[in-house]
Amino acid sequence: MRRPLNIVFTFALLAFALTVDAGTYNKLLNLGDSAPDWSGLAGTDDQKHSLADLADKEAIVVCFTCNTCPYAVDYEDRLITLAKRFAAEGNKCAVVAINANKVKDDLLPAMQERAKAKGFNFPYLHDESQQVARSYGATFTPEFVVLNKDRKVIYLGAMDDSPDGKKITKHYVEDAVAAALAGKLPEVKETPAVGCAVRYVKTRGM
């Protein structure tokens, strides 16, 4: 029995809507995936950090960043402001910055100098093995992932629509956090990140 064309078309549109924005730019993580775990990452505070440390948070903003990318540096003040705002609004959301680069100016001593000079008010962690960044499919610095209270991925991509911080009209990460705190999904779920390439060390077979 042939289905009416409009019904077939409706099903096609529905299927498209359910898949179009999953993994469009991030080739490893899809929206709705469980967040890859991490533990034992060294922080600029001389402590070891894990995802489990943030169990009381209703949302988490993970930022893959570094010291040496001009784009990443341009976002530092915005990250500080965001973390300050979350703290003032009940501390329900955490900001975590992760640096996977292994060049000298991105190693932990340089990260500690940077964190002290800028007054970072969020954990700044070194992913020495680069496995955390790889597991999140991070390609650029900065690149953002927003997790909800169930530690599901609800947003992937850029923090906002202005790499240089001028004339920002879309606050993608902030909107995603607001959606997470309301138990919803953000309207914009994925955008292309803009920045420098993560400096992955090539391994055999890659």
N, C-alpha and C positions, 0 to 999 in steps of 0.2 A: 504494500500500500504506500503510495507516494505521499510524503508529507507536503503540506502547503509550503510554498517558497518562503513566505514570511516567517514561518516557524523555524525552518532551517536557517534562515538568515539571523534570527534572534539567537539561536544556539551558537552560531559562529561568532557573533558579537560577544556573547557571554564568555566563550572560551578565550577569545582575544583579550578581554578585559581582565581575566584571571591570570594571564601570563605575560602581558606586554611589559610590565614594569618590574619583573623579577629577573635579576641578574643581567640587566641590559648593559651595564658598564662594569660591574664587578663580576668577573667570570667564575668566581669560586663560590661566593655566598649568594644565596637567594633570600628574598624577603620572607620572613616567617621561619627561617632556619634558627635552630638553637645556637646561641653564641658559643664559639670555640672557647674552651677553658684556658686559663693560664695560671701559673703559680711560680713562685721563686724568682720573679723579676726584680732585679736590683733597682732601687729608687735613689733619687738624688738626696733623700733623707737618710741614707745608709741602712734602710730597712728593706726586707723582702716583701713583695706584694703579690697578691693573687686576686682573681676575680671573686673568690669566695669572701674576701675581706669586705666586699660591698653588698653583702646579702641583705642589708637593711634598706637599701636604696630602691626606689620605685622606678627609676630610670637611670641609665648610664650612657654618657657620651664618651666614646672611645675615639681619640684623635691620634692617628699615625702622623708623626711630625719629626722634626730634627732641628739641629742647630744651624745647619749649613745651607739650607734652601731659603732664598729670599722670600718666596711665597709663604713658607712656614713661619719665618720671622715676622712677616706682616700680620700674621694671625695671632701672635702671642698676646697682645693687649686685649684682643677680643676674647681669647680664652680666659684670661684673668678676670675680665668683666663678667663673663658668663658664669664662672665658678663663684664669684662674689654674689651675683644675683641669686644663684641657686641656694647658697648658704643663707641669704637673707629671707628666702621664701620657704624656710622650713627644712632645708638640707635634705630634700627628698631625692635629689638627683646628684650624681657625681660626675665630675669631669676627670678623665684619665688620659694622659699623653704618653705615647709609646714611641720610642726611637729605635729603629732596627738597623740604622746605618752603622758601619764598623770602621769608617775612616777616623783618624785621630781626633778631629774636631767634633766628632759625634760620639765619642766614647764617654763613659761615666764621669771622669774628672771634668771634662769640658761641659758636660751637661750640668754638673753641680755648680760650676761657675756661672753658667747661664741662668739657672734657676735662682741663684742667690742674687745676681745682678738685677733680674727682672722682678723678683719677689713672687715667683710662681706660688699660687695658692691651691694647687692641685698636684697629685702625684705625677712625677715625670720619671718614666721607667725605661731602662735599657733592655731591649730584646736581643741579647747577645747572640743567641742561636738563630735568630730571625724566624723562628718557627711560629711565633704568635702572629707576626705580620703576614707570613705566608698563609696561615690558617684562616686569616680574615680576608685574604685576597687583596691586601693593600698594595696599591701600585704607585701612588703619588704621596708627596708630603706638601700640604696637609691633606688627609683623607679621613672622613668621619663615618662612624657607625653608631647608630642609636639603638639601645636595647631597652625593652620594656621590663616590667617587674617579673615576668616569666622568663626573662633572658632570651627573648626572641628578637631577631633582627627586624626593626620596623622602618629603618631609614639607612641609606647608603649614599655617600657622595660628598658634596661640598658643604661647607658651613652656611654659606649664603651665596648670593649671585654677584659678588664683587670681590675678586681676588685682591684688589688694592685697598679695599675698605671704603671706597668712595661711592656715593649714590647707591647704597644698599637698599633694594626694594623687596627682596625675598630672604627671610630668615629661616632657611630650611631646617637647621638643627633645632632651633628654638621652637619652631612649630611642631617638630616631631616629638620633642620632650613634652610640650603641652598636651599633645594627643596621648602620649603614653601615660601621663599623670591622670588623664581623664578616662583611661581604659579604652582608648580608641586608636585607630590608625591615622597617620597624617595624610593629608590630601596629596602631597608630593612625597613619594616614597624613595625615589632614586634620582640622582643627578650625576653628571660627570664631574669628577674631582679635577681640580686644576692645580698644578704645582710641579715640583721636581720629581723625577723617578726615584723610588726607593732603591738604594744601592745594594741590591742583593748580591751575595757572593755566589758565583756560579759553582754548582756541584756537578759531579759526574752524571751524565745522562740528561742534563738540563740544557 
